Amino acid sequence: MYRQFLIYKDFYATETPVIICEGDTDNVYLTHAIRSLAAQFPDLAEIKPDGKIRLKVRLYKYTRSSTARILGLNDGGSSILARFISSYKKETDKFTAPGLKNPVLILYDNDSGAVPIRNAVKNASHVTVHGTEPFVYVVGNLYTVPTPLLNGANPSKIEDFFDAALKATHVRGKTFNDANGHNTATHYGKSIFAHEVVRPRADTINFAGFQQLLTNVVAGITAHATAVAGVAAQQVP
């Protein structure tokens, strides 16, 4: 019962668009990218008169509590998100109260690790995902947004949108390596990069590499708003 309540509150009847990334580090990147590019993406953030920035989307937080476990999201990852996609229609079909006003967008790395997500989307929506799409509608208010292919053709992951100089930052004598199973004696991974490199330097980082990704996120949000408006128009007597 509590799981159904969380799915209804956090996703089905969410008051703002929700973005679910593959993990906590992606949340850090995306939050600061949106804040940095707020003037270019008013659908994602609002710059208040005093200069403060308010995000107009909610990034799902992978909390270290029972909430993520109950929802089945745990610490994220492509396999976890694939299961979430596969179960979303069944879970939300239980609801009869109003909902689906705002979209839930799953943002994922567009590389070999995306296979479980692509398969889940195909099974749920009968749409074959190629990775070239800016976004894909799945079911209900659920969408997926892959990271844009590099040069329009090559696999990508979200770390690819930072410039080389930032990724060359040394931390305690180690260099950044975003691959799984890297040598921890000489390299540091995504968590340190997100929390010790990106977060403290966010005000000076050039997030221009994230423009296409954010454009695609906005496209998904806009498509859902259009769909909702169309349904509402049909219901007018």
N, C-alpha and C positions, 0 to 999 in steps of 0.2 A: 504494500500500500504506500509506504514512504517513497519507494522507487518511482511509482506512478506519479506521486505528488511532485517529485523533483523534475521528472521529465515534462510534466505539464507546466510547472512554474518556470523552469530554466530554458526550455526549448519551445514547446508547443505554443504557449501563451506568452512568450517573452515580450517585454515592453520595448526592447530595442533589438536591432540585428545582433546576432551572436556569431562570433568567429571561434571555431575550435581548431587550434593548431595541433601539430603532432606532439608537442611537449612544452615544458616550461620555458626552455630557451627561446623557442620561436615566439612565445608571447612577449618576451623582453624585446626582441628585434622589432616585432610588429608595432608594439606600443610606442616605441621611440621613433620609428619611421613615420607613423601617423602623426605624432606630435610635431616632428620636424617639418613635415610636408602639409601641415594643417591648412595653410592658406590655399594650397592647390586642390585639397580634397575636402570641401565643406560638408560633404555627405558623411564623412568619417569623423570630423572633429570641428568644434566651434572655438573660435578665438574670442574671448570675452573682452569688453572694453578695457579692463585692467591688464590685459595681456595674458591672462591665464588661459590654459587650453583645457577644454572639456571634451573627452571622447564621446562620440555619438553612437559608438558600437561597444559591445561588451565582449572582451576576450575571456573565454572560459578558463578559469584558473584550476590547475591541477593541485588541489589542496592535499596536504598530508593528513587526511581525515577519512571518516567512513563515507563521506559524500561521493567522492570519485569512485570508491570501491563499489558502493551500492549502484551507481549508474553504470558500472562496468567499464569506466574509462581509465581507471587506475592512473598510471603515469604517462599514458598516451602511447603513440607508436602506430604504425600503419595497420598492423593486424588488429589492434584494439579498435581503431576507428572503422575498420572494415566490418567488424562485428556490430558496432553501433549503427552503421548504415543498414546492415542486413535486418536489424531488429526494429528500425525506426517506424516503419509503417504499421507493424503489428502493435507496437507500444502505443502509438498515437491514435490508432483506430478505436481505442477504448474510450476516447474522450468525446463527449457530446456538447460540452460547453464551448463558447466562442474561443477561437484561437487562430493560429497560422497567419496572424497579421504581419509579423516580421520574420525574416529568413534566418535560418541557421546555416552557416557556411563552413564547411570543413576544408581547411587549407593544408595542402600536403606537398611534399617534395616530389618533383616530377622526374623521378629516376627509377632504377630497377626495383627499389623498395616499394614502389607504388602499385605493384601488381595486385596485392590483396584488395586495395581500395578500388582499383579499376574493375576488378571482378565483382566486387560487392555492388558497385553502381550498376553494372550490366545486369546482374541478377535482380536488382530491385526495380530498375527503370526500363530494362530491355534496350538500353542505349550503349553502344560500344564506345568506350573512351579511348581516344588516340593520344591525348596529352597536348594537343595543339589548341584545344578549346580554351577560351578565357574562363569559362565556368560551365558546369553541367547541372541541369535540374535533375533531381533524383525522384523525390516524392514529397507530397505535402508542402512543407516550407523548408525542405532540406536541399542544399546545393553543395557541390564540391568545386574547389578552386585550386588547380594545380599551379605550382610555380611556373612562370613563363619559361619556355625552352630557350636555351642560350643560342643566340644568333638564329633564332627561329627553328632550330633543328636538333640541338644537342640537349641531353638530359640536364636537369638543373636541381639544385637544392637551395634553400633560402639563404644559406651563408654565401652563395655565389654573388649575391647582390651587394655585398660590402666590397670596398675597393681593396686592392692588393696590399697597400701600405698599412691599412688597419689590421688586416689578417697577418701581417708580418710582425705585429707587436710581440715583444718578449715579455713573459711573465715568470719571474723568479728563474731566469736563465733558460726557460723552455719556449718553444715555438708552438703555434697553433696547428692542430691537426683535427679536422672534423670527421675523420674516418673512424668507424667502430674498430676497437681492438688496437688502437695506436699504442706506441711505446710510451708509457707514462714517465719513464726516466728522462726522456728528452722532449716530450710534447705534452701540451695540455689540450683538453677537449672543449666541447661546446659549452658546458656549464661555466667554466672559468671564463671563456670568451664572452659569454652573455653577461655574467655578473661582475666580472673584474675588468673587462675591456670596454664592452659596449655601454653598459649602464652608467658607469662613472664619467664617460666621455661623450654621452649622448648629445650634449649641447653643441659639440664641435664636429661631430661626425657628419660626413656628406652622405645623406640617404637617397641621393638621386637614383641609385640603382634599383630602388624599390618602387619607382613610379609606375611601371607597367603592372606589377603585381597589385598595387593598390587600385589602379584603374580597373583591373579585372574584378576585384572585390566589389567595387562600386557598381560595375556592370551587373553583377549578380543581385545586389541589393535593389537596383533600379528595375531589373526584370521582375523581381518578386512584387515590388510596389505596383508595377503595371498590371500584373496578373490579379492582384488583390483588388485593384480599382475596377478591372473588367468584371470580376465576379460581383462586386457591389453594384455596378451599373445594371447588371442583368437582374438583380433582385429588386430593383426599383419598380413599383407597380405602374 
